[in-house]
Amino acid sequence: MPALWIAHVTVTDEEAYKKYAAGATVAIADHGGTFIARGGRFVQLEGKERPRNVVARFADVETAERCYHSPAYQAALEFAKGASERELMIIETTE
């Protein structure tokens, strides 16, 4: 089943986060991930609002997890640490 990688982010250091985004984009693409939403308009109805929201689609949960744990993504993630507050989840779709 396909899976979605969903991130809710508040960026606190734009320059460092740009480096994260560049590396993460490559890592996600290398694992067959495609972006569905990336920082677009949103309406927060419940919970903590984060101004940047990203959704990527992967072939399955396992592929999304492999992407997260890959050396390329982990290297990119170093730039996000201290440059953002974020939540990230992978969820299997019903499609």
C-alpha positions as CSV (number, residue, x, y, z in Angstrom):
1,M,0.0,0.0,0.0
2,P,1.3,3.5,-0.7
3,A,2.4,5.6,2.2
4,L,2.5,9.3,3.0
5,W,5.3,11.1,4.7
6,I,3.8,14.1,6.6
7,A,5.8,16.8,8.2
8,H,4.6,19.8,10.2
9,V,7.4,22.3,10.6
10,T,8.2,25.7,12.2
11,V,11.5,26.9,10.8
12,T,13.7,28.9,13.2
13,D,16.9,29.3,11.0
14,E,16.0,29.8,7.3
15,E,19.6,29.4,6.0
16,A,20.3,26.1,7.7
17,Y,16.8,24.8,6.8
18,K,17.4,25.5,3.1
19,K,20.4,23.1,3.3
20,Y,18.2,20.5,4.9
21,A,15.5,21.0,2.2
22,A,18.0,20.6,-0.6
23,G,19.4,17.4,0.8
24,A,16.0,16.0,1.8
25,T,14.6,16.6,-1.6
26,V,17.3,14.5,-3.2
27,A,17.0,11.7,-0.6
28,I,13.2,11.6,-1.1
29,A,13.5,11.5,-4.9
30,D,16.2,8.8,-4.7
31,H,13.7,6.6,-2.8
32,G,10.9,7.2,-5.3
33,G,9.1,9.8,-3.2
34,T,7.0,12.5,-4.8
35,F,5.8,15.7,-3.2
36,I,2.0,16.2,-3.0
37,A,2.1,19.3,-0.9
38,R,5.1,21.5,0.1
39,G,4.5,24.6,2.1
40,G,1.3,25.6,0.5
41,R,-1.8,27.3,1.9
42,F,-3.5,25.5,4.8
43,V,-6.2,25.9,7.4
44,Q,-5.4,24.7,10.9
45,L,-8.5,23.3,12.5
46,E,-7.1,21.6,15.6
47,G,-3.7,21.1,17.4
48,K,-0.5,23.1,17.2
49,E,-0.2,25.2,14.1
50,R,3.1,24.9,12.1
51,P,3.5,27.3,9.2
52,R,5.2,24.7,6.9
53,N,3.5,21.4,6.0
54,V,4.9,18.8,3.6
55,V,3.4,15.7,2.2
56,A,5.3,13.2,0.1
57,R,4.0,9.9,-1.4
58,F,6.1,6.7,-1.3
59,A,5.5,3.2,-2.7
60,D,5.0,1.9,0.9
61,V,5.8,2.4,4.5
62,E,9.0,0.5,4.4
63,T,10.4,2.6,1.5
64,A,9.6,5.8,3.4
65,E,11.3,4.4,6.5
66,R,14.3,3.4,4.4
67,C,14.5,7.0,3.1
68,Y,14.3,8.4,6.6
69,H,17.1,6.2,7.8
70,S,19.3,6.5,4.7
71,P,22.7,8.2,5.0
72,A,21.6,10.9,2.6
73,Y,18.5,11.9,4.6
74,Q,20.3,11.7,7.9
75,A,23.0,14.0,6.6
76,A,20.4,16.5,5.5
77,L,18.5,16.1,8.8
78,E,21.6,17.4,10.6
79,F,20.8,20.9,9.1
80,A,17.2,20.8,10.4
81,K,18.3,20.0,14.0
82,G,18.4,23.4,15.8
83,A,16.9,25.1,12.7
84,S,13.3,23.9,13.2
85,E,10.7,22.4,15.4
86,R,8.9,19.6,13.6
87,E,6.8,16.5,13.7
88,L,7.2,13.8,11.1
89,M,5.1,10.7,10.5
90,I,4.6,8.0,7.9
91,I,1.1,6.7,7.4
92,E,-0.1,4.0,5.1
93,T,-2.9,5.0,2.7
94,T,-6.1,3.1,2.0
95,E,-5.5,3.3,-1.8
